[in-house]
Amino acid sequence: MLESTQKGSLDITRWQDWFLNCLLRAIEGAQEILSAVLNKARFWERFAQEPLNERQI
């Protein structure tokens, strides 16, 4: 996309749109990962004092 912008009219609108969409996907992916990590941390915090057997762990 950047190459086609450089060889065209130098209007960077399409490139900015492409770049911001890539950035949005990266942020959304990071949010999903962080959400899963925080859910696991909350789970283990909640059951930190509970005796769990090997299978439950």
PDB file with one MODEL, atoms N, CA, C and O in Angstrom:
MODEL        1
ATOM      1  N   MET A   1       0.829  -1.185   0.000  1.00  0.00           N
ATOM      2  CA  MET A   1       0.000   0.000   0.000  1.00  0.00           C
ATOM      3  C   MET A   1       0.876   1.252   0.000  1.00  0.00           C
ATOM      4  O   MET A   1       0.604   2.214  -0.720  1.00  0.00           O
ATOM      5  N   LEU A   2       1.921   1.227   0.810  1.00  0.00           N
ATOM      6  CA  LEU A   2       2.823   2.378   0.859  1.00  0.00           C
ATOM      7  C   LEU A   2       3.502   2.587  -0.491  1.00  0.00           C
ATOM      8  O   LEU A   2       3.653   3.719  -0.949  1.00  0.00           O
ATOM      9  N   GLU A   3       3.907   1.493  -1.120  1.00  0.00           N
ATOM     10  CA  GLU A   3       4.575   1.606  -2.422  1.00  0.00           C
ATOM     11  C   GLU A   3       3.633   2.207  -3.469  1.00  0.00           C
ATOM     12  O   GLU A   3       4.041   3.065  -4.252  1.00  0.00           O
ATOM     13  N   SER A   4       2.386   1.762  -3.484  1.00  0.00           N
ATOM     14  CA  SER A   4       1.440   2.315  -4.473  1.00  0.00           C
ATOM     15  C   SER A   4       1.163   3.785  -4.178  1.00  0.00           C
ATOM     16  O   SER A   4       0.917   4.561  -5.101  1.00  0.00           O
ATOM     17  N   THR A   5       1.199   4.177  -2.919  1.00  0.00           N
ATOM     18  CA  THR A   5       1.003   5.582  -2.567  1.00  0.00           C
ATOM     19  C   THR A   5       2.195   6.419  -3.038  1.00  0.00           C
ATOM     20  O   THR A   5       2.025   7.532  -3.537  1.00  0.00           O
ATOM     21  N   GLN A   6       3.397   5.872  -2.874  1.00  0.00           N
ATOM     22  CA  GLN A   6       4.597   6.604  -3.280  1.00  0.00           C
ATOM     23  C   GLN A   6       4.668   6.783  -4.791  1.00  0.00           C
ATOM     24  O   GLN A   6       5.187   7.788  -5.277  1.00  0.00           O
ATOM     25  N   LYS A   7       4.145   5.804  -5.539  1.00  0.00           N
ATOM     26  CA  LYS A   7       4.229   5.863  -6.996  1.00  0.00           C
ATOM     27  C   LYS A   7       3.040   6.583  -7.613  1.00  0.00           C
ATOM     28  O   LYS A   7       3.042   6.871  -8.810  1.00  0.00           O
ATOM     29  N   GLY A   8       2.026   6.876  -6.810  1.00  0.00           N
ATOM     30  CA  GLY A   8       0.825   7.524  -7.324  1.00  0.00           C
ATOM     31  C   GLY A   8       0.884   9.027  -7.141  1.00  0.00           C
ATOM     32  O   GLY A   8       1.912   9.663  -7.377  1.00  0.00           O
ATOM     33  N   SER A   9      -0.239   9.581  -6.716  1.00  0.00           N
ATOM     34  CA  SER A   9      -0.372  11.036  -6.615  1.00  0.00           C
ATOM     35  C   SER A   9       0.114  11.589  -5.277  1.00  0.00           C
ATOM     36  O   SER A   9      -0.035  12.781  -5.007  1.00  0.00           O
ATOM     37  N   LEU A  10       0.688  10.740  -4.448  1.00  0.00           N
ATOM     38  CA  LEU A  10       1.158  11.096  -3.119  1.00  0.00           C
ATOM     39  C   LEU A  10       0.018  11.451  -2.160  1.00  0.00           C
ATOM     40  O   LEU A  10       0.254  12.048  -1.110  1.00  0.00           O
ATOM     41  N   ASP A  11      -1.200  11.089  -2.517  1.00  0.00           N
ATOM     42  CA  ASP A  11      -2.333  11.222  -1.603  1.00  0.00           C
ATOM     43  C   ASP A  11      -2.257  10.041  -0.640  1.00  0.00           C
ATOM     44  O   ASP A  11      -2.417   8.893  -1.054  1.00  0.00           O
ATOM     45  N   ILE A  12      -2.015  10.313   0.631  1.00  0.00           N
ATOM     46  CA  ILE A  12      -1.787   9.247   1.595  1.00  0.00           C
ATOM     47  C   ILE A  12      -3.067   8.762   2.286  1.00  0.00           C
ATOM     48  O   ILE A  12      -2.996   7.987   3.240  1.00  0.00           O
ATOM     49  N   THR A  13      -4.198   9.199   1.828  1.00  0.00           N
ATOM     50  CA  THR A  13      -5.455   8.817   2.472  1.00  0.00           C
ATOM     51  C   THR A  13      -5.651   7.310   2.495  1.00  0.00           C
ATOM     52  O   THR A  13      -5.996   6.758   3.539  1.00  0.00           O
ATOM     53  N   ARG A  14      -5.440   6.630   1.375  1.00  0.00           N
ATOM     54  CA  ARG A  14      -5.602   5.165   1.325  1.00  0.00           C
ATOM     55  C   ARG A  14      -4.603   4.473   2.230  1.00  0.00           C
ATOM     56  O   ARG A  14      -4.940   3.504   2.910  1.00  0.00           O
ATOM     57  N   TRP A  15      -3.361   4.974   2.241  1.00  0.00           N
ATOM     58  CA  TRP A  15      -2.336   4.380   3.099  1.00  0.00           C
ATOM     59  C   TRP A  15      -2.692   4.577   4.567  1.00  0.00           C
ATOM     60  O   TRP A  15      -2.545   3.653   5.367  1.00  0.00           O
ATOM     61  N   GLN A  16      -3.157   5.767   4.929  1.00  0.00           N
ATOM     62  CA  GLN A  16      -3.556   6.019   6.314  1.00  0.00           C
ATOM     63  C   GLN A  16      -4.708   5.096   6.718  1.00  0.00           C
ATOM     64  O   GLN A  16      -4.717   4.560   7.826  1.00  0.00           O
ATOM     65  N   ASP A  17      -5.662   4.914   5.833  1.00  0.00           N
ATOM     66  CA  ASP A  17      -6.787   4.023   6.100  1.00  0.00           C
ATOM     67  C   ASP A  17      -6.291   2.598   6.335  1.00  0.00           C
ATOM     68  O   ASP A  17      -6.719   1.935   7.280  1.00  0.00           O
ATOM     69  N   TRP A  18      -5.391   2.132   5.476  1.00  0.00           N
ATOM     70  CA  TRP A  18      -4.818   0.793   5.608  1.00  0.00           C
ATOM     71  C   TRP A  18      -4.050   0.669   6.928  1.00  0.00           C
ATOM     72  O   TRP A  18      -4.226  -0.300   7.667  1.00  0.00           O
ATOM     73  N   PHE A  19      -3.206   1.650   7.212  1.00  0.00           N
ATOM     74  CA  PHE A  19      -2.386   1.616   8.414  1.00  0.00           C
ATOM     75  C   PHE A  19      -3.249   1.632   9.674  1.00  0.00           C
ATOM     76  O   PHE A  19      -3.010   0.849  10.593  1.00  0.00           O
ATOM     77  N   LEU A  20      -4.235   2.502   9.726  1.00  0.00           N
ATOM     78  CA  LEU A  20      -5.089   2.596  10.910  1.00  0.00           C
ATOM     79  C   LEU A  20      -5.926   1.334  11.101  1.00  0.00           C
ATOM     80  O   LEU A  20      -6.207   0.947  12.235  1.00  0.00           O
ATOM     81  N   ASN A  21      -6.323   0.694  10.017  1.00  0.00           N
ATOM     82  CA  ASN A  21      -7.036  -0.584  10.142  1.00  0.00           C
ATOM     83  C   ASN A  21      -6.103  -1.675  10.692  1.00  0.00           C
ATOM     84  O   ASN A  21      -6.521  -2.498  11.507  1.00  0.00           O
ATOM     85  N   CYS A  22      -4.853  -1.678  10.248  1.00  0.00           N
ATOM     86  CA  CYS A  22      -3.872  -2.631  10.803  1.00  0.00           C
ATOM     87  C   CYS A  22      -3.672  -2.372  12.287  1.00  0.00           C
ATOM     88  O   CYS A  22      -3.630  -3.308  13.086  1.00  0.00           O
ATOM     89  N   LEU A  23      -3.550  -1.121  12.649  1.00  0.00           N
ATOM     90  CA  LEU A  23      -3.365  -0.748  14.048  1.00  0.00           C
ATOM     91  C   LEU A  23      -4.574  -1.164  14.881  1.00  0.00           C
ATOM     92  O   LEU A  23      -4.415  -1.688  15.984  1.00  0.00           O
ATOM     93  N   LEU A  24      -5.758  -0.938  14.372  1.00  0.00           N
ATOM     94  CA  LEU A  24      -6.983  -1.327  15.072  1.00  0.00           C
ATOM     95  C   LEU A  24      -7.028  -2.832  15.304  1.00  0.00           C
ATOM     96  O   LEU A  24      -7.365  -3.278  16.400  1.00  0.00           O
ATOM     97  N   ARG A  25      -6.690  -3.622  14.280  1.00  0.00           N
ATOM     98  CA  ARG A  25      -6.673  -5.082  14.444  1.00  0.00           C
ATOM     99  C   ARG A  25      -5.645  -5.506  15.490  1.00  0.00           C
ATOM    100  O   ARG A  25      -5.897  -6.424  16.271  1.00  0.00           O
ATOM    101  N   ALA A  26      -4.502  -4.850  15.510  1.00  0.00           N
ATOM    102  CA  ALA A  26      -3.472  -5.180  16.498  1.00  0.00           C
ATOM    103  C   ALA A  26      -3.943  -4.853  17.911  1.00  0.00           C
ATOM    104  O   ALA A  26      -3.720  -5.633  18.838  1.00  0.00           O
ATOM    105  N   ILE A  27      -4.582  -3.723  18.076  1.00  0.00           N
ATOM    106  CA  ILE A  27      -5.087  -3.327  19.389  1.00  0.00           C
ATOM    107  C   ILE A  27      -6.189  -4.273  19.845  1.00  0.00           C
ATOM    108  O   ILE A  27      -6.208  -4.688  21.004  1.00  0.00           O
ATOM    109  N   GLU A  28      -7.098  -4.615  18.952  1.00  0.00           N
ATOM    110  CA  GLU A  28      -8.175  -5.543  19.312  1.00  0.00           C
ATOM    111  C   GLU A  28      -7.623  -6.913  19.693  1.00  0.00           C
ATOM    112  O   GLU A  28      -8.105  -7.537  20.638  1.00  0.00           O
ATOM    113  N   GLY A  29      -6.620  -7.378  18.962  1.00  0.00           N
ATOM    114  CA  GLY A  29      -5.989  -8.652  19.293  1.00  0.00           C
ATOM    115  C   GLY A  29      -5.326  -8.607  20.656  1.00  0.00           C
ATOM    116  O   GLY A  29      -5.432  -9.551  21.438  1.00  0.00           O
ATOM    117  N   ALA A  30      -4.639  -7.504  20.940  1.00  0.00           N
ATOM    118  CA  ALA A  30      -3.988  -7.351  22.240  1.00  0.00           C
ATOM    119  C   ALA A  30      -5.022  -7.308  23.361  1.00  0.00           C
ATOM    120  O   ALA A  30      -4.796  -7.860  24.437  1.00  0.00           O
ATOM    121  N   GLN A  31      -6.153  -6.657  23.113  1.00  0.00           N
ATOM    122  CA  GLN A  31      -7.217  -6.599  24.119  1.00  0.00           C
ATOM    123  C   GLN A  31      -7.778  -7.991  24.404  1.00  0.00           C
ATOM    124  O   GLN A  31      -8.059  -8.319  25.557  1.00  0.00           O
ATOM    125  N   GLU A  32      -7.943  -8.802  23.378  1.00  0.00           N
ATOM    126  CA  GLU A  32      -8.441 -10.160  23.577  1.00  0.00           C
ATOM    127  C   GLU A  32      -7.466 -10.983  24.420  1.00  0.00           C
ATOM    128  O   GLU A  32      -7.873 -11.698  25.336  1.00  0.00           O
ATOM    129  N   ILE A  33      -6.192 -10.875  24.104  1.00  0.00           N
ATOM    130  CA  ILE A  33      -5.178 -11.614  24.852  1.00  0.00           C
ATOM    131  C   ILE A  33      -5.136 -11.135  26.302  1.00  0.00           C
ATOM    132  O   ILE A  33      -5.104 -11.946  27.227  1.00  0.00           O
ATOM    133  N   LEU A  34      -5.136  -9.841  26.491  1.00  0.00           N
ATOM    134  CA  LEU A  34      -5.090  -9.285  27.836  1.00  0.00           C
ATOM    135  C   LEU A  34      -6.324  -9.682  28.642  1.00  0.00           C
ATOM    136  O   LEU A  34      -6.218  -9.969  29.834  1.00  0.00           O
ATOM    137  N   SER A  35      -7.471  -9.700  28.011  1.00  0.00           N
ATOM    138  CA  SER A  35      -8.704 -10.107  28.681  1.00  0.00           C
ATOM    139  C   SER A  35      -8.612 -11.551  29.166  1.00  0.00           C
ATOM    140  O   SER A  35      -9.016 -11.863  30.287  1.00  0.00           O
ATOM    141  N   ALA A  36      -8.085 -12.423  28.324  1.00  0.00           N
ATOM    142  CA  ALA A  36      -7.942 -13.827  28.706  1.00  0.00           C
ATOM    143  C   ALA A  36      -6.960 -13.973  29.866  1.00  0.00           C
ATOM    144  O   ALA A  36      -7.212 -14.743  30.793  1.00  0.00           O
ATOM    145  N   VAL A  37      -5.860 -13.252  29.825  1.00  0.00           N
ATOM    146  CA  VAL A  37      -4.868 -13.309  30.894  1.00  0.00           C
ATOM    147  C   VAL A  37      -5.468 -12.804  32.206  1.00  0.00           C
ATOM    148  O   VAL A  37      -5.267 -13.410  33.259  1.00  0.00           O
ATOM    149  N   LEU A  38      -6.194 -11.706  32.141  1.00  0.00           N
ATOM    150  CA  LEU A  38      -6.799 -11.153  33.354  1.00  0.00           C
ATOM    151  C   LEU A  38      -7.864 -12.079  33.920  1.00  0.00           C
ATOM    152  O   LEU A  38      -7.994 -12.202  35.138  1.00  0.00           O
ATOM    153  N   ASN A  39      -8.624 -12.730  33.052  1.00  0.00           N
ATOM    154  CA  ASN A  39      -9.627 -13.691  33.532  1.00  0.00           C
ATOM    155  C   ASN A  39      -8.962 -14.851  34.273  1.00  0.00           C
ATOM    156  O   ASN A  39      -9.445 -15.280  35.321  1.00  0.00           O
ATOM    157  N   LYS A  40      -7.869 -15.350  33.735  1.00  0.00           N
ATOM    158  CA  LYS A  40      -7.141 -16.436  34.404  1.00  0.00           C
ATOM    159  C   LYS A  40      -6.579 -15.959  35.740  1.00  0.00           C
ATOM    160  O   LYS A  40      -6.641 -16.679  36.737  1.00  0.00           O
ATOM    161  N   ALA A  41      -6.031 -14.747  35.757  1.00  0.00           N
ATOM    162  CA  ALA A  41      -5.464 -14.209  36.996  1.00  0.00           C
ATOM    163  C   ALA A  41      -6.552 -14.056  38.058  1.00  0.00           C
ATOM    164  O   ALA A  41      -6.336 -14.382  39.225  1.00  0.00           O
ATOM    165  N   ARG A  42      -7.723 -13.560  37.649  1.00  0.00           N
ATOM    166  CA  ARG A  42      -8.836 -13.423  38.599  1.00  0.00           C
ATOM    167  C   ARG A  42      -9.275 -14.783  39.127  1.00  0.00           C
ATOM    168  O   ARG A  42      -9.568 -14.922  40.315  1.00  0.00           O
ATOM    169  N   PHE A  43      -9.320 -15.769  38.269  1.00  0.00           N
ATOM    170  CA  PHE A  43      -9.694 -17.115  38.686  1.00  0.00           C
ATOM    171  C   PHE A  43      -8.740 -17.627  39.757  1.00  0.00           C
ATOM    172  O   PHE A  43      -9.169 -18.094  40.813  1.00  0.00           O
ATOM    173  N   TRP A  44      -7.432 -17.536  39.472  1.00  0.00           N
ATOM    174  CA  TRP A  44      -6.455 -18.061  40.417  1.00  0.00           C
ATOM    175  C   TRP A  44      -6.413 -17.241  41.698  1.00  0.00           C
ATOM    176  O   TRP A  44      -6.138 -17.783  42.768  1.00  0.00           O
ATOM    177  N   GLU A  45      -6.681 -15.952  41.605  1.00  0.00           N
ATOM    178  CA  GLU A  45      -6.782 -15.123  42.806  1.00  0.00           C
ATOM    179  C   GLU A  45      -7.961 -15.568  43.668  1.00  0.00           C
ATOM    180  O   GLU A  45      -7.855 -15.667  44.890  1.00  0.00           O
ATOM    181  N   ARG A  46      -9.070 -15.831  43.012  1.00  0.00           N
ATOM    182  CA  ARG A  46     -10.289 -16.232  43.715  1.00  0.00           C
ATOM    183  C   ARG A  46     -10.105 -17.554  44.454  1.00  0.00           C
ATOM    184  O   ARG A  46     -10.606 -17.721  45.566  1.00  0.00           O
ATOM    185  N   PHE A  47      -9.399 -18.478  43.847  1.00  0.00           N
ATOM    186  CA  PHE A  47      -9.240 -19.808  44.430  1.00  0.00           C
ATOM    187  C   PHE A  47      -7.852 -20.033  45.050  1.00  0.00           C
ATOM    188  O   PHE A  47      -7.446 -21.175  45.267  1.00  0.00           O
ATOM    189  N   ALA A  48      -7.139 -18.959  45.330  1.00  0.00           N
ATOM    190  CA  ALA A  48      -5.781 -19.070  45.871  1.00  0.00           C
ATOM    191  C   ALA A  48      -5.750 -19.782  47.219  1.00  0.00           C
ATOM    192  O   ALA A  48      -4.799 -20.505  47.514  1.00  0.00           O
ATOM    193  N   GLN A  49      -6.769 -19.585  48.030  1.00  0.00           N
ATOM    194  CA  GLN A  49      -6.801 -20.174  49.373  1.00  0.00           C
ATOM    195  C   GLN A  49      -7.552 -21.502  49.426  1.00  0.00           C
ATOM    196  O   GLN A  49      -7.595 -22.150  50.472  1.00  0.00           O
ATOM    197  N   GLU A  50      -8.142 -21.906  48.305  1.00  0.00           N
ATOM    198  CA  GLU A  50      -8.899 -23.159  48.256  1.00  0.00           C
ATOM    199  C   GLU A  50      -7.948 -24.330  48.005  1.00  0.00           C
ATOM    200  O   GLU A  50      -7.053 -24.242  47.164  1.00  0.00           O
ATOM    201  N   PRO A  51      -8.147 -25.417  48.734  1.00  0.00           N
ATOM    202  CA  PRO A  51      -7.331 -26.595  48.452  1.00  0.00           C
ATOM    203  C   PRO A  51      -7.807 -27.274  47.166  1.00  0.00           C
ATOM    204  O   PRO A  51      -8.944 -27.739  47.087  1.00  0.00           O
ATOM    205  N   LEU A  52      -6.945 -27.325  46.177  1.00  0.00           N
ATOM    206  CA  LEU A  52      -7.282 -27.947  44.892  1.00  0.00           C
ATOM    207  C   LEU A  52      -6.413 -29.197  44.716  1.00  0.00           C
ATOM    208  O   LEU A  52      -5.220 -29.191  45.021  1.00  0.00           O
ATOM    209  N   ASN A  53      -7.026 -30.248  44.228  1.00  0.00           N
ATOM    210  CA  ASN A  53      -6.221 -31.441  43.974  1.00  0.00           C
ATOM    211  C   ASN A  53      -5.503 -31.308  42.622  1.00  0.00           C
ATOM    212  O   ASN A  53      -5.743 -30.347  41.891  1.00  0.00           O
ATOM    213  N   GLU A  54      -4.654 -32.231  42.297  1.00  0.00           N
ATOM    214  CA  GLU A  54      -3.835 -32.160  41.093  1.00  0.00           C
ATOM    215  C   GLU A  54      -4.692 -32.070  39.833  1.00  0.00           C
ATOM    216  O   GLU A  54      -4.369 -31.321  38.911  1.00  0.00           O
ATOM    217  N   ARG A  55      -5.774 -32.825  39.795  1.00  0.00           N
ATOM    218  CA  ARG A  55      -6.659 -32.813  38.626  1.00  0.00           C
ATOM    219  C   ARG A  55      -7.324 -31.459  38.443  1.00  0.00           C
ATOM    220  O   ARG A  55      -7.458 -30.982  37.316  1.00  0.00           O
ATOM    221  N   GLN A  56      -7.736 -30.842  39.524  1.00  0.00           N
ATOM    222  CA  GLN A  56      -8.388 -29.534  39.447  1.00  0.00           C
ATOM    223  C   GLN A  56      -7.407 -28.459  38.986  1.00  0.00           C
ATOM    224  O   GLN A  56      -7.774 -27.557  38.233  1.00  0.00           O
ATOM    225  N   ILE A  57      -6.174 -28.560  39.438  1.00  0.00           N
ATOM    226  CA  ILE A  57      -5.181 -27.581  39.039  1.00  0.00           C
ATOM    227  C   ILE A  57      -4.906 -27.727  37.549  1.00  0.00           C
ATOM    228  O   ILE A  57      -4.090 -26.990  36.996  1.00  0.00           O
TER     229      ILE A  57
ENDMDL
END
